[in-house]
Amino acid sequence: MNIIQFKYAIEVERTGSISQAAENLYMAQPNLSKAIRELEETLGFAVFERTSRGVVPTRRGEEFLKLARGVLLQVEQMEALRDDEPGNVQRLSLSMPRGSYIADGVARFIEALDAQTDMRLSIKETNSVQTVNNVLSGRFRLGIIRYRVQHEAHFLDFLDEKELTFEQVWEYDYEVLLSKAHPLAGEQPLDPARLEDYIELTHGDKTVPHLASLPKTAHRPGDCENRRILIYERADQFEILSRIPTTYMWTSPEPRAILEQWGLVQKKCASNRRYRDVLIYPRRYTLTEYDRLFIDKLFDARNDIAFGNR
């Protein structure tokens, strides 16, 4: 039993698939299957079982994987001790939602680094469930997840189950982002029912833990199921909103620089779309000097918008 086998097992858990895990690990599927089998033989119990949902941990497998993640985290922290010395590598590993104020915080963080010193930064924009998986797998040490306040119980149960620490970053109402040339750009206040005549942009990979247990919600003004474009990259949304003035998008409050750069406006709208962004990391993880610097810059970016300095 060794650290490499732990990493293999955690990747299988993350993907729910031996074949996908093998592809992600750049190894042949038979070799990964053999490594998992040897691990299980050493442990004396099955870590995974095959179900209609894919490859999932057994009850004892879940306990093993929690311990394995803790071991890997401790090993990484021991290896990172050398980075605490002045002049060594500046690091940040962050999985985050597609939010402009968060990206602004990342840019401020990078500006504060020593450009003459080595740096290893890894930043990924994705949905909240994938961010949780990214942090659990050890690929990223920090995560920021975004969820509707009405779904909070599902997310907090999920985080507690996965033994993750969470701290609120910001709670806000989604606003409507559209081109200055949009027919509704001058309306104040903006009636959400008016949006039904236009094309909505939305991120196509939104997910909620334990989704099957969520009650179905009624149709709300501004929900245009048949006039919707699904996108997966934040840059795409600005390009489309700027060039196609019949589109709009619900987003977190945007920095003024983004609005000016793309010729956009953002409108408050009574819609019951209250969101919360939450910082997450493993319970056994100790924030580094650079983690804390990023968090400071993140809150600076948030405050500039929240307190009217957009």
C-alpha positions as CSV (number, residue, x, y, z in Angstrom):
1,M,0.0,0.0,0.0
2,N,1.5,3.3,-1.0
3,I,0.7,7.0,-1.8
4,I,0.4,6.4,-5.5
5,Q,-2.4,3.8,-4.8
6,F,-4.2,6.4,-2.6
7,K,-4.1,8.9,-5.5
8,Y,-5.4,6.3,-7.9
9,A,-8.3,5.5,-5.6
10,I,-9.2,9.1,-5.0
11,E,-9.3,9.8,-8.8
12,V,-11.6,6.8,-9.3
13,E,-13.9,8.1,-6.6
14,R,-13.9,11.6,-8.2
15,T,-14.8,10.4,-11.7
16,G,-16.9,7.4,-10.8
17,S,-15.3,5.5,-13.6
18,I,-12.2,3.3,-13.9
19,S,-11.8,4.2,-17.6
20,Q,-12.2,8.0,-17.1
21,A,-9.8,7.9,-14.1
22,A,-7.2,6.0,-16.2
23,E,-7.5,8.6,-18.9
24,N,-7.1,11.4,-16.5
25,L,-4.0,9.7,-14.9
26,Y,-2.5,9.0,-18.4
27,M,-2.4,5.3,-17.8
28,A,-3.9,2.1,-19.3
29,Q,-7.2,1.0,-17.8
30,P,-6.0,-2.6,-17.1
31,N,-3.0,-1.2,-15.1
32,L,-5.3,1.1,-13.0
33,S,-7.7,-1.8,-12.4
34,K,-4.8,-4.0,-11.3
35,A,-3.5,-1.2,-8.9
36,I,-7.0,-0.9,-7.3
37,R,-7.3,-4.6,-7.0
38,E,-3.9,-4.9,-5.3
39,L,-4.9,-2.1,-2.9
40,E,-8.1,-3.9,-2.0
41,E,-6.2,-7.1,-1.5
42,T,-3.8,-5.4,0.9
43,L,-6.7,-3.7,2.8
44,G,-8.7,-6.9,3.0
45,F,-12.0,-5.3,1.8
46,A,-13.5,-3.8,-1.4
47,V,-13.0,-0.1,-1.8
48,F,-15.4,0.2,-4.8
49,E,-18.4,-1.6,-6.2
50,R,-20.0,-1.3,-9.6
51,T,-23.6,0.1,-9.7
52,S,-26.0,1.6,-12.2
53,R,-24.5,5.0,-11.1
54,G,-21.0,3.8,-12.1
55,V,-18.1,2.9,-9.7
56,V,-18.9,4.0,-6.2
57,P,-17.2,3.5,-2.8
58,T,-18.4,0.8,-0.5
59,R,-19.2,1.8,3.1
60,R,-15.8,0.8,4.3
61,G,-14.3,2.3,1.1
62,E,-15.7,5.7,2.0
63,E,-14.0,5.6,5.4
64,F,-10.7,4.5,3.7
65,L,-10.9,7.3,1.1
66,K,-11.5,9.9,3.9
67,L,-8.3,8.7,5.6
68,A,-6.4,8.5,2.3
69,R,-7.2,12.1,1.5
70,G,-6.0,13.1,5.0
71,V,-2.7,11.3,4.5
72,L,-2.1,12.9,1.1
73,L,-2.9,16.3,2.5
74,Q,-0.4,15.8,5.3
75,V,2.3,14.6,2.9
76,E,1.7,17.7,0.7
77,Q,1.9,20.0,3.7
78,M,5.2,18.4,4.8
79,E,6.6,18.8,1.3
80,A,5.3,22.4,1.3
81,L,7.3,23.3,4.4
82,R,10.3,24.2,2.2
83,D,8.1,26.8,0.4
84,D,7.6,28.7,3.6
85,E,11.2,29.9,3.4
86,P,11.6,33.4,1.9
87,G,12.5,33.4,-1.8
88,N,10.9,30.0,-2.5
89,V,7.9,29.2,-4.8
90,Q,4.8,31.3,-4.6
91,R,1.8,29.0,-4.8
92,L,-2.0,29.2,-5.3
93,S,-4.3,26.4,-6.3
94,L,-8.0,27.6,-6.7
95,S,-11.1,26.1,-8.3
96,M,-13.8,28.8,-8.6
97,P,-17.1,29.8,-10.2
98,R,-17.3,31.9,-13.3
99,G,-17.4,35.2,-11.4
100,S,-15.7,38.4,-12.5
101,Y,-15.1,39.8,-9.0
102,I,-13.3,36.6,-8.1
103,A,-11.2,36.8,-11.2
104,D,-10.5,40.4,-10.2
105,G,-9.3,39.1,-6.8
106,V,-7.0,36.6,-8.6
107,A,-5.5,39.3,-10.7
108,R,-4.9,41.5,-7.6
109,F,-3.2,38.6,-5.9
110,I,-0.9,38.1,-8.9
111,E,-0.1,41.8,-8.9
112,A,1.0,41.5,-5.3
113,L,3.4,38.7,-5.9
114,D,7.2,39.1,-6.5
115,A,7.6,38.8,-10.3
116,Q,11.2,37.9,-9.8
117,T,10.4,34.8,-7.7
118,D,9.1,31.4,-9.0
119,M,5.4,31.0,-8.9
120,R,3.1,28.0,-9.4
121,L,-0.5,29.1,-9.8
122,S,-3.4,26.9,-10.9
123,I,-6.8,28.5,-11.5
124,K,-9.8,26.7,-12.8
125,E,-13.4,28.0,-13.5
126,T,-16.1,25.4,-13.1
127,N,-19.4,24.5,-11.3
128,S,-19.7,24.1,-7.6
129,V,-20.0,20.3,-7.4
130,Q,-16.9,19.9,-9.6
131,T,-15.1,22.4,-7.4
132,V,-15.9,20.3,-4.3
133,N,-14.5,17.2,-6.2
134,N,-11.4,19.2,-7.3
135,V,-10.6,20.1,-3.6
136,L,-11.4,16.5,-2.4
137,S,-9.1,15.0,-5.0
138,G,-6.2,17.3,-4.0
139,R,-6.0,18.8,-7.4
140,F,-6.8,22.2,-5.9
141,R,-6.3,23.3,-2.3
142,L,-8.9,26.1,-2.2
143,G,-12.3,26.3,-3.8
144,I,-15.1,28.8,-4.0
145,I,-18.6,27.5,-4.6
146,R,-21.7,29.4,-5.6
147,Y,-25.2,28.3,-4.8
148,R,-28.7,29.8,-4.4
149,V,-29.6,30.5,-0.8
150,Q,-32.7,28.3,-1.1
151,H,-30.3,25.3,-1.9
152,E,-28.0,26.0,1.0
153,A,-29.0,23.0,3.2
154,H,-28.1,20.7,0.3
155,F,-24.7,22.2,-0.1
156,L,-23.8,22.5,3.6
157,D,-24.8,18.8,4.1
158,F,-22.6,17.9,1.2
159,L,-19.6,19.9,2.5
160,D,-20.0,18.4,6.0
161,E,-20.2,14.9,4.5
162,K,-17.0,15.6,2.6
163,E,-15.3,17.0,5.7
164,L,-14.7,20.5,4.2
165,T,-14.3,23.8,6.0
166,F,-16.4,26.6,4.6
167,E,-16.5,30.3,5.1
168,Q,-18.8,32.8,3.5
169,V,-17.3,35.2,1.0
170,W,-20.4,37.2,-0.2
171,E,-24.2,37.0,-0.3
172,Y,-25.9,39.0,-3.1
173,D,-28.8,39.2,-5.5
174,Y,-28.2,38.1,-9.1
175,E,-28.5,41.0,-11.5
176,V,-29.3,41.2,-15.2
177,L,-26.3,41.8,-17.5
178,L,-27.0,43.1,-21.0
179,S,-25.6,45.3,-23.8
180,K,-26.0,49.0,-23.7
181,A,-27.7,48.5,-27.0
182,H,-30.2,46.1,-25.6
183,P,-33.9,47.3,-25.9
184,L,-34.3,47.0,-22.1
185,A,-31.0,48.7,-21.2
186,G,-32.8,52.0,-20.3
187,E,-35.6,50.5,-18.2
188,Q,-35.4,51.3,-14.5
189,P,-36.6,49.2,-12.7
190,L,-36.4,46.2,-15.0
191,D,-39.5,44.0,-15.0
192,P,-38.3,40.4,-15.1
193,A,-41.3,39.4,-17.2
194,R,-40.0,41.6,-20.0
195,L,-37.0,39.3,-20.4
196,E,-39.2,36.5,-21.8
197,D,-39.0,38.2,-25.2
198,Y,-35.2,37.9,-25.3
199,I,-32.5,35.2,-25.4
200,E,-30.9,34.1,-22.1
201,L,-27.3,33.0,-21.7
202,T,-26.6,30.6,-18.9
203,H,-23.8,28.3,-17.8
204,G,-24.7,24.8,-19.0
205,D,-23.1,22.8,-16.2
206,K,-24.9,24.0,-13.1
207,T,-25.5,21.2,-10.5
208,V,-26.8,20.8,-7.0
209,P,-25.8,18.0,-4.6
210,H,-28.7,15.5,-4.0
211,L,-30.6,17.1,-6.8
212,A,-33.2,14.4,-6.8
213,S,-34.4,15.5,-3.3
214,L,-35.1,19.1,-4.4
215,P,-38.7,20.1,-4.9
216,K,-39.7,21.3,-8.3
217,T,-39.9,25.0,-8.6
218,A,-42.6,26.9,-10.5
219,H,-41.8,28.9,-13.6
220,R,-40.7,32.4,-12.8
221,P,-40.6,35.5,-15.0
222,G,-37.4,35.7,-16.9
223,D,-37.0,31.9,-17.1
224,C,-36.8,31.3,-20.9
225,E,-36.4,27.5,-21.3
226,N,-36.9,27.7,-25.1
227,R,-34.8,30.8,-25.7
228,R,-31.6,29.9,-24.0
229,I,-27.9,29.6,-25.0
230,L,-25.8,27.3,-22.8
231,I,-22.2,28.4,-22.4
232,Y,-19.2,27.1,-20.4
233,E,-16.6,29.8,-20.6
234,R,-16.9,33.2,-18.9
235,A,-15.2,35.0,-21.8
236,D,-17.9,33.8,-24.2
237,Q,-20.6,35.5,-22.2
238,F,-19.1,38.9,-22.6
239,E,-18.4,38.4,-26.3
240,I,-22.0,37.3,-27.0
241,L,-23.7,39.9,-24.8
242,S,-21.7,42.6,-26.4
243,R,-22.3,41.6,-30.0
244,I,-25.8,40.2,-29.8
245,P,-27.9,42.9,-28.1
246,T,-31.0,40.7,-27.8
247,T,-29.3,38.5,-25.2
248,Y,-29.0,38.9,-21.5
249,M,-27.6,36.9,-18.5
250,W,-28.1,36.7,-14.8
251,T,-24.8,37.1,-13.0
252,S,-23.2,38.2,-9.7
253,P,-22.5,42.0,-9.5
254,E,-19.8,42.9,-12.1
255,P,-16.8,45.3,-11.7
256,R,-17.2,48.6,-13.4
257,A,-14.1,47.8,-15.6
258,I,-15.8,44.8,-17.1
259,L,-19.0,46.8,-17.9
260,E,-17.0,49.5,-19.6
261,Q,-14.7,47.2,-21.5
262,W,-17.6,45.3,-23.1
263,G,-20.1,48.0,-23.4
264,L,-22.5,46.4,-20.9
265,V,-25.0,47.5,-18.2
266,Q,-26.2,45.6,-15.2
267,K,-29.7,46.0,-13.8
268,K,-31.2,45.1,-10.5
269,C,-34.4,43.1,-10.9
270,A,-36.9,41.7,-8.4
271,S,-36.5,38.0,-9.0
272,N,-35.8,36.0,-5.8
273,R,-32.3,35.0,-7.1
274,R,-30.3,35.3,-3.9
275,Y,-26.9,33.7,-4.1
276,R,-24.0,32.9,-1.7
277,D,-20.3,32.4,-2.6
278,V,-18.4,30.2,0.0
279,L,-14.7,29.5,0.3
280,I,-13.9,25.8,1.0
281,Y,-10.9,23.8,1.9
282,P,-10.2,20.4,3.7
283,R,-10.6,20.5,7.4
284,R,-7.1,19.3,8.0
285,Y,-5.6,21.9,5.7
286,T,-3.7,24.9,7.1
287,L,-4.0,28.0,5.0
288,T,-0.6,29.2,3.7
289,E,0.8,32.8,3.5
290,Y,-0.2,32.9,-0.2
291,D,-3.7,31.5,0.5
292,R,-4.3,34.3,3.0
293,L,-2.9,36.9,0.6
294,F,-5.4,35.7,-2.1
295,I,-8.3,35.8,0.4
296,D,-7.4,39.4,1.3
297,K,-7.3,40.4,-2.3
298,L,-10.6,38.6,-3.0
299,F,-12.3,40.6,-0.2
300,D,-10.8,43.8,-1.6
301,A,-12.4,43.0,-5.0
302,R,-15.7,42.2,-3.4
303,N,-15.7,45.3,-1.2
304,D,-15.1,47.6,-4.2
305,I,-18.4,46.4,-5.7
306,A,-20.4,45.9,-2.5
307,F,-19.6,49.4,-1.2
308,G,-20.3,51.2,-4.4
309,N,-16.7,51.6,-5.8
310,R,-17.6,49.6,-9.0
